Amino acid sequence: MSVTTSQISAFGGRISLLIQWRAFWLAALLVLLLLVLMTASLMSGSYPLPISGVWATLTGVPPSETAETVVWQFRFPRMVVAALSGVFFGLSGAILQNVTRNPLADPSLVGVSQGASLAVITLIVMLPNVSGVWRPYVAFAGSLAVAALIQWIAMRRKSGASMRFILTGIGIAAFISSISSVMLTYGDINQAQAALAWLAGSIHAAGWDEVSALSGFTVVMIPLLFMATRPMAALRMGPELATGLGVRVQRVRMGLITLSVALAAFAVAAVGPLGFVGLVAPHLARRIARAGVGQHLILTGLIGAVMVCLTDYIGRIAFAPVQIPAGILTAMLGAPVFMALIIRSRYNRQL
């Protein structure tokens, strides 16, 4: 092994990990940056707290009852939801880009997030008495239906299927967005306003219910992501080579798309459709370190968490007491990156 990589084996070689040390130290740096952002988020707001007050509150000896309420009921769950949703959006985009082998694939661009949004808007506007507990499941069903439709249309012919997947998704996303607009225009005004606030991608209303849902889903996803790394590595080399390596390409592809949809759906259900996180995070991870699939997913998840925590923090303090939804800031960041990727990918040659 070179000085930049090391191999770690366990259980007689049944489990073997190749560590790229540059990616490892960058991941550690991202974790540190995330902790700094979380600390700043806990300290800042209409009720400012010094770092000593935050630490005392987290360790069970709050300086005041107000500090305990502000930290534990508002800021801490909001911070955790921002980080977890960023991880989910980033991982969803990374998996989708791997499956389609297209750098422009992103849940917010190909209709997956819009399918989840339409399902949740229907729940809010048309069925306001239904408990919000059902949002993640309804969002997952909507995302999965849209992803299945796009996959069926795009994969009917093998040639150009990757780019056709993107173009089909963009068209279906526009159609779904128009249906959502009709529902918001002609629905009950109070329910429509609640849905609009959710659509902006704001995290200010996140609470412990969202933390519980995302944390439980994270526990389920970790082993699935671990098992998905090897077939994803094979798919990187193309479907023909993956088949030669013993990968059942169609079955693995559908499983990975389902995993990507689930990650995006649960994140959308918790915080609304945060655009471009799933597009930007995988590209930044590839640019800062060339690593295997496993470490790339770790870097992507951490970058997604940092992006959402940073945009939420800026939106909360930049024009206080007015709060700018994180979804607006992620779109402002991601749109120029999307245009740059289109220009660099020689788009016309792939049509």
N, C-alpha and C positions, 0 to 999 in steps of 0.2 A: 504493500500500500504506500502511496505517496504521503508526504508530510501534510497535505491538505485534506486527506481523507483517512478514515479508519473504519475497520469492519468489526462489528460486535456480534457475536454469536451466542445463542443460548439453546438449551435442550438438545444438545448434541448436533447443533447446526440446523435444526428444524426451523428456528427463527434466526434470521441473519439481517443485520441492519448496516447499511453503509452510511457513515456520518461524514458529511461535507462540512469541515470546520468553519469555513466562512459563513455558511448558512446558519450554523449553530450559534455563532457569536452574534450574528445579526438578529436572530430570533431572541436571544437574551437581551439585546439592546432594545428591541421592540417591546418586550415585556416591561423593561424599565421605563420606557417612554409611556406605556399604557398606565403604569402605576403612578407616574407623575401627573398624567392627565386626570386620573381618577381622584388623586389627592386634591388637585386644583379645583375639580368639580365639587368635591365635598366642602371645600373652604369658601367658595364663591357663591354669591347670590344676594338677595335683598336682606338676608340675615348673615353677614360675613362671620366666619369663624377662623381663628388662628389654627395653625397646624397642631398645636398642643391641645386645643379644644376638640379638634376632630379625633385625635388619637385617644383622648380621654373618653369621648363618647363611644368610640368603637370598642374600647376595652371595658365598658360597663360602668364608668364613673363620669357621667356627663356633667359639664359645668352648670347646666341649667336644664329645666324641663323642656324649654323651647328648643335648645340645642339637640336634645334627644329626639324630639318630634321631627325637626327639620332634617336631621341626618338619616334617621332610620325609616321615616315614613315617606320622605320625598326624594332626597338626593341619592341615597345609597341604592334603592331599587332602580331608579332612573339610570344611574351609572352602570349597573350590572346589565340591564336590558339593552342599553346602547352597545356595550361591548359584545354581548352574545349575539345580538342581531347583526352586528358588523361581521362577526365570524361566520354566521350562517350565510349572509349575502355573498361574502368573498368566496367561501367554499362552493356555494352553488354555482357561481360563475366559473370557477376553476374546473369543476367537474364537467360543466356544459361545454366549455371550450375544448376540453380533452376529448369528449365523446364526438363532437362535431368536427374536431381538428380545424376550428375556425377561431381566430383571435377576436372576432367581433361578437361572439356569442355572449349573451348576458340575459339573466332572467327578466330585466326591465325592458329589454329591447325586442325579445322574441315572443312576447305575449304571456309568459308564465306569471309574472307579477300582476299583469292586467287581469288574467283569469282569476287569481286569488282576490284581487281588488273587487271585481264584479260580484264574486260570490259573497264577500263580506258586505259590500254596499247593499246587495239584495237583502241580507240579513238585517242590516241596520234600518233601511228605509221601508222595506215591505213587511218585515217580521220583527218589529221593534220589541215585542214581548219575549222573544227568544233570548235565553241567557247568553252572555258573551263568552261563556265557557266553550261554546260550540264553534267559535270563530276559527281556531286553528284547523279543525277538521273540515269545516266548510271551505276554508281557503285552500286546503290541500286538495279537496275534490275538484274545485274550480281550476286549480293549476294543472292537475293531472289530466283533466279533460282537454284543456287547451294544448298541453304538451303532446298528448296522444294524437290530436287532430293535426298538429303541425308535423309530427313525425310521419304520420300516414301520408300526408300530401307530399312532403319533401323527399321521402325515401322510395317513392314509386318508381323512380329511375335512379340508377347508380351514379351516372355521370352528373357532376355538379351538385350532388345532393347536399353538400356542406353549405354552399352559398345559397341554395334554394331553401334550406332550413331557415337561414337568417331572413331572407326576403319574405318567405311565407309568414314567419313570426311577426315581422314588422307590419305586414298587411292585416293579420288577424288582431294584433295589438291595437291598431287604429280602429278596427271595427268594434272591438270590445269596449274601447274607450268611449266611442260614440253612444253605445248602449248605456254605459255608466252615466254619461252626461244627460241623457234623456231621463233616467231615473232620478237624478239629482235635481233636474229642472222641474219635473212635475210631481215629485214626491212631497211629503209633508215637510214644511219649512224647517221645523225643529230637528227632525231626523236627518234632513239633507245637510244642515249645518254641522251636525255631529259627524256625518260621513265625510264632509269636506275637510274638517279638521284632521280626521284620521288620514285622508288621502294626501295631505301635505307632508306626511312623513314626520310628524312631530312626536317627540318622545316625552313631552312634559307630563302626560297623563299616565305614564307607565308606573305600575305598582307591583306589589308582591305577587299578585295573581300571574302577571306576565313573567316574573322571575321564576316562579314555580314551574310554569309550563315550559319555558325555554330550558331551564336546568334539567328537567326530566327528559326532554327531548335530546339534550346534549349527551346524557348518559346512554341513551339508546344509540345515538349516532356514532359515538367513538369507536366501538368495535366494528361497526359497518364500514366506517371510513378506513380503518386499519385493514380490513379484508379487501377493500376496493383498490388499494395501492398497486398490487401486482397486476391485475387486469388493466388498470389505467396505464401502467408503464408499458404493457404490451401494445395497447391501442395507440400509444404515441408513435409507434413505428408503422402504423397503417393496418387496415383490416386483413390484408393478405398475410403479412408476417405474424400478426396476432393469431390468426387461424393456424398457421404452421407451428406456433408455440403451444397449441392446445387450448386456446381461448375460444369459447363459444360466443362469437362476436355479437350476434343478434341478441342473445339472452343477456349478455353482459351490458350491452348498450342500453337495452330497455331498463335493466336494473339501475344503471348509473343515472339515466335520465329521471327515473323515479326518485332516486336519492337526491338529485339536484332540485327537483320540484319540491320535495318535502322540506328541504332546508329553506328554500325561498318562501314557501307557503307559511311556515311557522314564523319566520321573521316578518313577513308582511302582515300576518294576523296580529302580531305584537305591536309593531310600530308604524305600519303603513308601508307603501311602496317607496323605498329609498332607492332612487335611480342611480345607476352607473357604479355603485360600489362593487358589484359582481364583475363589472368590466375592468375597472381600474386596478383593483387589488391583485388579481393574478398577473397582470402585466408588470406592475411594480415589483412583485416577488421575483419574476423571471429576470428583471433588469438588475436587481441588487445582488443576486446570487444564482448561479447555475447549479441546480441540485436535483436529486431524484424526486420522484412523485411525492413521497411521504414528507420530506422536508419542505418541498414546494407548497404543499397543502398547509403545513404549519405556518410558514411565512405568510401565505395568502390570508389565512384566518386572522393572524395578528395584525396585518396591515388593514384588513377590513375593520377590525375592532378599533384600531387607532383612528381610522378615517371617521367612523361614526361618532366616537367619543369626542374627537376634536371638533367636528362640525356642530355637534350638540352643544359643546362648551362655548364655542364662538357665538352660536345663535342665541345662547342664553345670556351672555354678558355684553355682547357688542353694542346692543341698543336697549339695554335694560331700562325700564321694566318690560319693554316690548320684547317678546321672544320670537326669533325667526326659526321656523321649522327646519330640522336637519335635512329633510328631503330637498329643500330649495338649495341649500349650500352644496350638497353632494351633486346635484344636477349642474350647478355652476362650475364645479370642479371637473365633472366627468364629461360634459359635452365637448369641450375643446380636445380632450384626450381621444374621444370617439372620432372626431373629425380628423385628427392627426393619424389615427390608425387606418381610416379609410383611404387617406391619401397615400400612405406608405404601403398598403397591401395590393397596389395595382389592381384596383377593384374591377376595372373593365375586362381584364383578362380572364376573370373567373366566372363571368356571366354565361 
